[in-house]
Amino acid sequence: MPFPPPVAAMPAPPPAPASPPQDDSAGLPHQLTGWAALPDTFRWPGPTTGQFISAALGVTPPFIDGQPLPGFSAMLKNDDGSWLAMPDNGYGSKGNSGDFVIGFYNVSIDFRTVANGTTVPGSVKVNSHVNFNDANGFLKDGKGVDLKITADFANYQTVTGNNLVDSGKPVDPRIIAGRLLTGFDFDVESIARAKDGSYFVGEEFGPYILHFDKNGTLMSDPVPHPFLRSPFNPQVMNNGASATSLASRGFESLAYNGDNSRLFAVPEAAPSLASLRPVADDERYLNFFEFDPASMLYTGKNPIYRKDGPAKDNQIVIGDMTNVGGNKFVLIERDGFLGAKAVVKRLYMVDLDVKDADGALKKTLLVDLLNISDPKGIGGTWPGVAAGKFTMPFDSIESVEVVDDHTLAVAVDTNFPTEDGRVAGKPDNTEIITIRFDQALFKRVASKT
């Protein structure tokens, strides 16, 4: 497929510092109001998984008849007070996640809201699970986007380079019978709920936009991007097309605008092909890709955003984005470090109608997630953390959602079982916090419904 012209191209900006100045007063007045966590030991009944990963941090796979929940890559607040929580593809790559069933959970969160002299968070109860599936056979009907999924094989497949390798391990019969989708098939990272109760999902292997009904059944063919193709895109793996996006740099966010007439698909980082970037030689600049859910087409209107960090190597990525009324959005920017090495974990606000001098959206720092005000001591006392402060020292902070006019919820993807950002040597739990801002930052809006 020929490439279209670069989107919203703009002249190279003047040199800028690697990161904006940060200090103890950075961001807007706020405080931690809630903290909860799901233990890393949680398992949901299902096919045995973890057969293609190695032991790490004291965790020995496989997980017999149980699926870990490796963090929340996306969350939505439900009207009844519960939450939709969606993990990603499982263990981080196409080749090691064929036995991880993707979908979303319904969870109830009992946030800790007062100090109690400990560092024990509130609790998370997992109520139910919805499996994503291709029961209608869109992925094998000879139309649109077709691809062989785990349910089409007798044995789980792994990947070496661009080649599939038969593992010799039989696919769980439940996956085949229900055409359940797995982390081999799609890397789901973001979710938006339509007014009719269906779900649009952004993923990274295409990258694609997927449309599921309320029961998790795929409603139509995946919608490919006009020019972004990851190394795991079937056009790249099977047909010799060139990748234009780095692996795991697809649609980390998919968010409605204020009236639900448009979706914005936001990749983690700029395209790997310089000619497709808003600024060819500066990887800080990327596009929000506007998508019309009514026509299931991209509109070609693509605002430009400028990340923090250096101009090369996409060292800072987008973790999530959510609408907070009208044309205003909150984004997560994060680096790839954890624990004491973490530097950039930030929430920014943008307004699509307000741009900086270089043409990129003007952004306002809301809070440095490594320097959260905690005057109530909800998070307890941690080594190396100043009194009255709380920190989220995780690699993948990947979910931000509106709670109310003053409050945001933030959750982490733990990359289970390989990361120990909170306590050295112990796999991270899935943590969720709420942050309340002193001023009502947002117009009251319904939660993506």
N, C-alpha and C positions, 0 to 999 in steps of 0.2 A: 504494500500500500504506500503510495507516495506521501511524503510528509507535507502538511500544510505549512504556510508561512509561520514563523515564530509569532506567538501570541503577545499582543500588547508590548512590542519591543520598545525599548527606551535607551537613551544614551547612557554610557557608563557614568556612574556617579562619582563624585569626588571621593578621595580616600577618607575612610572613617576608622575610628578606633575599633579594636577587636570586640569590645563589649562596652555598653554604656556604664558610666560610673555607678557603683553600688555601695551603699553604706547602711548603717543600722536603721536609718529613717526612710530607706527606699520603699516606694509603694505608697498606697493610701492607708489611712488609719483603719485598723482591722483587729480582730482577735480570733483565736481558735475557740470554737464553741462546741465541737464534737469530735470524738475519735473512736473508731471501732476497727476490728480486724477479724478476718476469717483465718484460722490456723492453717499453716502449710500442710498439715496432716489430713485435711479434709479430703474425702473421696465420695464421689457420687456413683451409685451402682451403674455398671455398664460394661462394655467390652474391655477386656484386658488391654492396657495401654502402657506406653513407656518401653516397648520392646526394642526400640531403636535408638535409645539414649544410654548414656553411661552414668554410673553412680557419681554423685556429687554431694558435697557438704553433709555426708552421713546418710543420704537417701539412696537406697538401692532399688532400682527398677528390676523387672516390670511391676506394675500395679495390678494385681490379679482382680478381675471383675470389678474394677473401680477406676473412675476417671478423676484425677486431681483437678483442682481449679487453679490454673496458673495466673492468677491475678485478673483484674478487670480492665480490658482495653476500652470498654464503653459502658456507660450507665445511663438509664433514663428513670426519672421519678414517676411513679404510678399514682393515679388519683386516690387510691386507697391507702397511701402511705408506704407501700412496699416499693421495691426498686427492681427494675430490669438490669441484670448485670451480664455482660457478654465477655468471655475470654477470647483470645485470638486463636491461632491455628494449633496451639498446644506447646510444642517444644522448639519453635523458632525457625524451622525450615521445612520445605516440602518433603525432603527425604526421610525425616525422622518422626513425622507426625501423622502417618497414614492410619494409625490405630487410635487417634484422638478424635472423638466425635464433636463436631462444632455445633454451636447453638447458643441459647441464652438461658439464664436462670432467673427465677423470681426469688428475691431475698428480702428478709426483714432485718433492719439494722437498729440495734439498741445502742446508740452512741453514748459513750461516757461524756458527761457534760460538767462534772465537778471534780476537783482534786480529791484523791483518797489516800495519798501518801505512797502510792505504788506507780509503776509504769505498766499497768495492765489496762489495755484498751477495753472498750465496750465490745459487745458480741454481734456476730452476724449469723442469722439462721437461714439456711437454704431450704426453700419451700418446694420448688419444682423445677423441672428442666424441660426445655423445648428443643428437640433436635432439628437442625436444618437438614432438609432432604430434597431430593429430586424425584419424588414419587410420580410426577407427571411426565418425566422423561425428556425434559427440554434439552438436557445436555447430550442426548443421543438420537435426536430426531432428524438429523441431516439438515437442519435449518439454523441460521444465525451462528452462535458460538457453540460448537460441539467439542467435548473433551472427555477422555476416558477418566472416570473417577474411581476411587477405591472399590466401590460396589461393582464395578465392571470386571474386576480381576478375581481370580481364584486365590491368589496370594498377595500379601501386602507388597507394595513396590517401594524401593528406595531409589535414590538418585545419585549418580556419579557423573559430574560434569553436566552435559545435556542428555544423558542416557538414563533410562529407567533400568533398574536392576531388580530382578525377582528375588525377594527375600527368602522364599521357601516356607514362610509362615502363613498359614491359611487365614484369609479374611474372616472375621467374626460373622457368622450367618445372619445376625441381626442387622449388620451394616448392609449386606447384600439384599436381604428381603425388603428392607425399608428404603433402599437407596439412600441411606444416611450419608451426609456429607462429612468429610474428615479434613484434617489439617494438611493432607496431601492434595486435596482438591482446591481449597481456597484458604487464604489467610485473611480472615475477617478481622477488621480493626475498628470499625465505627458503625453506628446504627442511628437511624432517625425514624420516628414513628409517624406514619401518615394519619390523616383525620379518619380514614376508614379502618384503622387498626392494623393495617399491613405495615411492613418494615422495609425500608431501604437500607442496604448495608454496603459500606465501602470496604474494598479488600485490596490485597497487594500483589497477588500473583499475576493479575491481568496487566495493570490494575483494572478491575471491573466495578460497576455498580450493580448490585444484586437486589431483586425485589422478592420478598417472601410474604406469604399470608400470615395471619396471626398464629397458625399452627406450625410455622417454620417451613412450609412447602414452597419451593421455588415457583414463582408465578409466571416467569417469562425467561427468555434467554438473558444471560449476562450482557450488560452493555459495555463494550470496550471503549477506552478513551480514543479520541481521534489519532493521537500519535504516541502516547506513552505506552511502552511495552517493557515489562520486567524480564529478567533472564528466564523466569519460569512461565512466561506467556507461551501458550502452545504454538503460536506463530514463530516464536524464537526456537523453542525446543524441537518442533517437528518440521517446520517449513523453511528454516534458514533465514528468517527475518532477523534484523539487528535489534538488540535491546537498546532502548532509549532512556531507560530508568534503571537505577541501581536496584539490586535485590533488597527487599524489605524497605522500600522507599515509596510505596504506593499510597493509597488513600487512607491515611491515619485518621482523618476526620471526614465526616459527612454530616452537614448541619443545615437545617431549614433556615430560611430567612424569617422575618417577623410574621408574615402572613401565610407562610407555608406554600407560597407559589413557586419557589425556587429552592433547590438544594445547592450547597457549595461543597464540592469535593476538594479536599486539601491534601496534597502529598506531604510526606515527611520532609522532603528535600527537593531541590531543583533537579531537572532532567540531567542525565549523564551526558547527553549530546549538547554541546555548547550552543549550537544554532537554535535550539528549542527553548533556551532560557530567556527570561525577560532581559537580563543583562548577561551577555555571553561569557564574560570572564569573571563574573562575580556570583558565586553560588549561594550567597545570602538571599538573593531575590528569587521568589517563586510566585506562582499564580494560585489563586483560588479559582477553580473551574466551575462556572455556573452551569447548572443542569436543570432542565425543565421536566419535572416528573410526570406532567400530563402527556407530553409528546415522547417522553423517554429519549430526549436528545440534548446534547450540549448546545448552549446558546451562542458560544463564542465570546461572551462577555466575561473577562477574567481579571479581576482586580489583582494588583501586585502587592506583595507583602515582603518586608525585609527582616530577616532573622538577625539575631545577635551573632557574635562570633566572627571568625576570619572569613575572608572571601573565597577560600579554597577548601575543598575536602568535606563540605557539608557536615562540619563538626557539631553544629547545633541543628536539631530537628524539631518539627512540630509534633506535639504529643496528642493534641485534641483541639476541637473548637466547638463552641456552643453559642447559640443566639441568646441575647439578653434583651430583646425588644427592638423592633424596627430593623435598622441596618447595623445594629451594634452587636459585636461578637467578642467573646473572651477566648483566648488561645493559650495553650501551654507551649512554652519553649523549654527544651531540655538538652543537656549534653549526654554523652554515653558513659558517664562515670557514676560510681556509687560510693557510699560511705564517706570517709574523709576526703576522697578525691573529687567528689561532686562539687561543681561550681555553678552551673546554670540550670536552675529549676524555677521557672518564672511564669506568672500569669500576666498576660497583657490584654488590654482592651483596644479594639479598633472600631471605627465607624466607617462604613464603606463610602460615605459622602465626604470624608475628611482625609486629605492627602498631605504628605510632607513635600518639601521643595523638590525632591528627586522623583516625585510621582508615585512613590509607594505610600501605602496607607499609614497615616500617623498613628502611632501606638502609645498607650499610656500604661506604665507599669502599675499593676494592682498590688502584687505581693511577691516577694522573694520567698519561695517555698523552703529555702534553707535558713530562713530568718523570720519565722512566723511569730507574731506577738501572742503570748499565752499568759496573760496576767492572772488567770484563775488557776494556773498550774495543772490544767487538765492532762497534759502529756507527761507529768511527773518530771523527775530530775534525771538527766542523762549525762554521761561523761563527755566533756568537751562542749556542752551546750549551755549557753549563758542562762542564768535565772530569768524566768519570765519569757523564755523563748521555746519554740518547738521547731523541729526540722523534719523534712521528708528526704532523707539521704539516699534515695533510690535511683537506679538507672532509668527505668521506664515509667514515668508518671504520665498516664495515658488517658485519663478521663476527667472531664470537668462538666458539671451539670448545675443548673439553677435550682436552688431550694426555695428561695423567696426573694423579694425585692432587695434584701440586704445580704443574702447568703449564697455561697457557692459550695458545692461538694466536690472533692478531688479524690481520685482513687488511683491505685498503682497496678501495673502489670508486673508480676514478680519474676517472670522468666524462670519459673520453677523448673528444676531444683538447683539452679546454678548461681544464684545471687544472694549475697548476705549484707545488704546495705545497712540494715538496722543493727544487727548483732553479729559480729564476726564469727564465722563458723556455723551459723544457723540459717537455714533457708528462710527467706523473708516470708512473713505472713502477708495476706492481702489486706492492706490498710486503706481506710476511707476516713477522711476528715471533713469537717464543715468549718468554713471561715466566714465570719460575719463582718461586714464593713460598716463603719460608723454612719456613713451617709447611705441613703437609698440610691444605689447606683443605677438601678434598672427599673423600667416601667414593669408593672405586674403583668406577666404573661403566663399563659398555660404552658405546661411542660411538654413541648414537642408532640402534642396530640391534636 
